[in-house]
Amino acid sequence: VQLVESGGGLVQAGGSLRLSCAASGRNFSTYAMGWFRQAPGKERDFVTAIRRNGGTTYYADSVKGRFTISRDNAKNTVYLQMNSLKPEDTAVYYCAARGTVISTTYYYEPEKYAYWGQGTQVTVSS
């Protein structure tokens, strides 16, 4: 599966952005999807993930209550709605996909994802 992110940009603190990740290929609904972010000089961190049917979501503590992940399997797209953005949210945001999830911990671990997009830059100014 190929993943293409869009929707990044420059926003002031307190603002909102909506990222999209469009997947090509078949069987999108069989993939768990996640969003990760990487700031300069830092490791790639988990942001949020969603199960194949969209019924369960997972969030990093740093974004709970501000970010919302969703998916539209008919459109082969996963979204990340980001509200109340902070300067520390500045990073390149990546979407990722994996097939079978054996353990819930897999959602949080970037090395467990098989497919990655190219990333989209999000910059939050203070």
N, C-alpha and C positions, 0 to 999 in steps of 0.2 A: 504494500500500500504506500502511496506517496502522499505526503502531507504538506500543505501550504498555508502558512499563517498570514493574517492581514489584520489591520486595524490599529497597529501601534502608532505612536506619535508623541508629541510634546504636549503636556497638559500641566496646568497649575495645581499646586497642592489643594486637595479638597475636591478636585474635579473627577470626571469619570471617563472611562474608555471601555469599548467593547471589542475584544479580540475574537477573531474567527479562525477556525482551522478547517480547511476543506480537504477531504480525503478522496483520492481517486482509487479506482479498483473496486472489486466486489466485496461483499460481506462486511461492510463497515460495522454493521450491528453486532458482529461477533468479536469486536475489539473493545477492550477497556481503553479509555483515553485519559491522558493526564496532561497537565500543564506544569512546566518547570521554568525557572528563571535563573539567569546567571549575570551577576554584576561583575564589573572589571576586577580582575585579580581574585575572584572568589569562585568557589565550587558551584556546580549546578544544583540548585535547591528545589525541592518539591514545593509546589504551590497548591495544587488541587487535582483530584481525579474523579472519574465517574465510571460506574459499572456499565456493562454492555447495554442493559435495558434502561439505563438512566435512573434506576430506582434508588441507588445509594451513591452518596457523594462523600468525599474526604477532603479535608482542608488542613493546611498548615495553620498553626495557632496565630501566626502573624497576619493572616488575611481573613480569619473567621469573622463573619458579620459584615465584611466589606466586599468580598469577592463572591461571585456565584458562577458555578460551572453548570452548563446544560448541553444537551445534544439533541439533534434532530436527525434521526437515522434515515428518514426519507430523503433528506438533503445531503447526507454524508458529511455532516458538519458538526463540530463541537464549538461551543462559545465560552468565553470568559468575560463576564461582566465585572468590571472593576470600579468600585465607588469609593469615595473618600480617600482618594489616592494620596500617598505620602512620598516625600523625596526618597525615602528608603525603599520604595517600590521600583525605583529606577533600575532597569536591567533589560537584557534581551530575554524575551519570553519565547519558549519553545513548546510546541505540542508534541505529544508522543503517543504511540499506540502499541499494545501488545495483545496477544491472543489469550490463551488459557491463563487464568490467575489461580495459582495453587494456594496461595496464602494472602491474607489481607495486607501483609507487609509489602507485598509486591507493588502495590499501588504507589508506595512512597519512595521506591528505590529506582533511580534513573537507569541503573544497569540492567534492570529487569524489563525495560521497554525495548522492543525490537526496531521500531520505526520512529524517525524523527523528522520534524520540519526544519526549515532553514533558520527559523527564528524571526522575531519582529521586535524592534527596539521600542521600549517604553521609557520616556524620560519625564520625570515629575519635578517641576521647578518649585522652589520655596518662595 
